[in-house]
Amino acid sequence: MSKVINLRETKDRSSSLNVFGQPLSECSCEPMTGWFRDGFCKTDESDHGHHVVCCVMTDEFLDFSKKEGNDLSTPRPEFGFVGLKEGDHWCLCASRWKEAFDEGKAPQVVLESSHMSSLTVATLEQLESKAFTKKPRQ
């Protein structure tokens, strides 16, 4: 039986555990991601967007997100945001990932880098169905 995560509990949101209950792995430092801009999909009570799902961007998802009102591909230098492109790793809002999943447009998920609290929005099975696996170097 899986542990129930309570997002109202600071200890659950501020933990550094992934969806498997193991230490959270880095999502990306190039571009720098995470609510705390530390490369990790960590969260706390001030993260109202709940940026906890580490994803590998696709053009399809970036187009979907832009049409839904969140343009992640256009650089915004005034905010230190370079704009995302296909292949970039980024901590997405859990609700946006689930919305894209329901529409068949969800990007792949780096499970080891996705915060355990993402399980309040999507099931482990849903996340695993879009699991990213690194391709071996040739």
C-alpha positions as CSV (number, residue, x, y, z in Angstrom):
1,M,0.0,0.0,0.0
2,S,1.4,3.4,-1.0
3,K,1.8,6.3,1.5
4,V,-0.8,9.0,1.3
5,I,0.8,12.4,0.7
6,N,-0.8,15.4,2.4
7,L,0.2,18.6,0.7
8,R,-1.0,20.7,3.6
9,E,1.7,19.1,5.7
10,T,5.0,21.0,5.3
11,K,7.0,17.8,5.9
12,D,5.4,16.2,2.8
13,R,5.9,19.1,0.4
14,S,9.4,19.9,1.6
15,S,10.7,16.4,1.5
16,S,13.3,15.5,-1.1
17,L,12.0,12.1,-2.1
18,N,11.0,10.9,-5.5
19,V,7.9,8.9,-6.5
20,F,9.6,5.7,-5.4
21,G,10.4,7.2,-1.9
22,Q,14.1,7.4,-2.7
23,P,16.3,10.6,-2.7
24,L,15.3,13.0,-5.4
25,S,17.7,13.1,-8.4
26,E,18.6,16.3,-10.2
27,C,16.2,17.2,-13.1
28,S,18.2,19.8,-14.9
29,C,20.7,22.6,-14.4
30,E,20.9,23.5,-18.1
31,P,18.4,25.0,-18.3
32,M,18.1,25.6,-14.6
33,T,14.8,24.3,-13.3
34,G,12.9,23.8,-10.1
35,W,10.8,26.0,-7.9
36,F,14.0,26.9,-6.0
37,R,16.0,27.1,-9.3
38,D,18.4,24.5,-7.9
39,G,17.9,21.8,-10.6
40,F,15.5,19.7,-8.4
41,C,11.7,19.3,-8.6
42,K,11.4,20.2,-4.9
43,T,8.4,22.1,-3.5
44,D,7.1,23.8,-0.5
45,E,3.9,25.5,0.7
46,S,4.7,28.7,-1.4
47,D,4.8,26.7,-4.7
48,H,1.1,27.1,-5.7
49,G,1.8,25.7,-9.2
50,H,3.3,22.5,-7.6
51,H,6.3,22.2,-10.0
52,V,7.2,18.6,-9.2
53,V,7.1,16.5,-12.4
54,C,10.5,16.3,-14.1
55,C,9.7,16.0,-17.8
56,V,11.6,15.9,-21.1
57,M,10.1,18.6,-23.3
58,T,8.6,17.8,-26.7
59,D,7.5,20.2,-29.4
60,E,4.0,18.6,-29.1
61,F,3.8,19.4,-25.4
62,L,5.3,22.9,-25.8
63,D,2.6,23.7,-28.4
64,F,-0.1,22.3,-26.1
65,S,1.1,24.3,-23.2
66,K,1.3,27.5,-25.2
67,K,-2.3,27.0,-26.5
68,E,-3.4,26.5,-22.8
69,G,-1.9,29.9,-21.9
70,N,1.6,28.9,-20.6
71,D,4.2,29.7,-23.2
72,L,7.3,27.8,-22.1
73,S,9.2,28.1,-25.4
74,T,9.5,31.9,-25.7
75,P,12.6,33.4,-23.9
76,R,11.7,35.8,-21.2
77,P,15.1,37.4,-20.3
78,E,13.5,39.8,-17.8
79,F,12.8,36.7,-15.7
80,G,16.1,34.9,-16.5
81,F,14.1,32.4,-18.6
82,V,15.8,31.1,-21.8
83,G,12.7,29.4,-23.2
84,L,12.5,25.6,-23.6
85,K,13.0,23.4,-26.6
86,E,12.5,19.8,-27.4
87,G,14.8,17.6,-25.3
88,D,15.1,20.1,-22.4
89,H,14.3,18.7,-18.9
90,W,12.0,20.8,-16.8
91,C,10.0,20.7,-13.6
92,L,6.4,21.0,-14.7
93,C,3.3,21.7,-12.7
94,A,1.7,18.4,-11.8
95,S,-1.7,19.6,-12.9
96,R,-0.5,20.7,-16.3
97,W,1.3,17.3,-16.8
98,K,-2.0,15.5,-15.9
99,E,-4.0,17.7,-18.2
100,A,-1.6,16.9,-21.0
101,F,-1.7,13.3,-20.1
102,D,-5.5,13.2,-20.3
103,E,-5.3,14.9,-23.8
104,G,-2.6,12.4,-25.0
105,K,0.1,15.1,-25.2
106,A,2.1,14.5,-22.0
107,P,5.9,14.6,-22.2
108,Q,8.0,11.8,-20.8
109,V,8.7,11.7,-17.1
110,V,12.0,11.3,-15.4
111,L,10.7,9.3,-12.4
112,E,13.8,9.4,-10.3
113,S,13.7,13.2,-10.5
114,S,9.9,13.7,-9.9
115,H,8.8,14.6,-6.4
116,M,6.7,12.2,-4.4
117,S,3.9,14.7,-4.1
118,S,3.2,14.4,-7.8
119,L,1.4,11.3,-6.8
120,T,-1.4,13.5,-5.4
121,V,-2.3,14.5,-9.0
122,A,-1.3,11.4,-11.1
123,T,-0.9,7.8,-10.2
124,L,2.4,6.0,-10.3
125,E,1.0,3.9,-13.2
126,Q,0.2,7.0,-15.2
127,L,3.7,8.5,-14.6
128,E,5.3,5.1,-15.4
129,S,3.4,4.9,-18.7
130,K,5.4,7.9,-19.8
131,A,8.7,7.0,-18.2
132,F,11.8,8.4,-19.9
133,T,14.7,6.1,-20.3
134,K,18.1,7.3,-21.4
135,K,19.3,6.1,-24.7
136,P,22.7,4.4,-24.6
137,R,25.6,6.3,-26.1
138,Q,26.8,4.9,-29.4
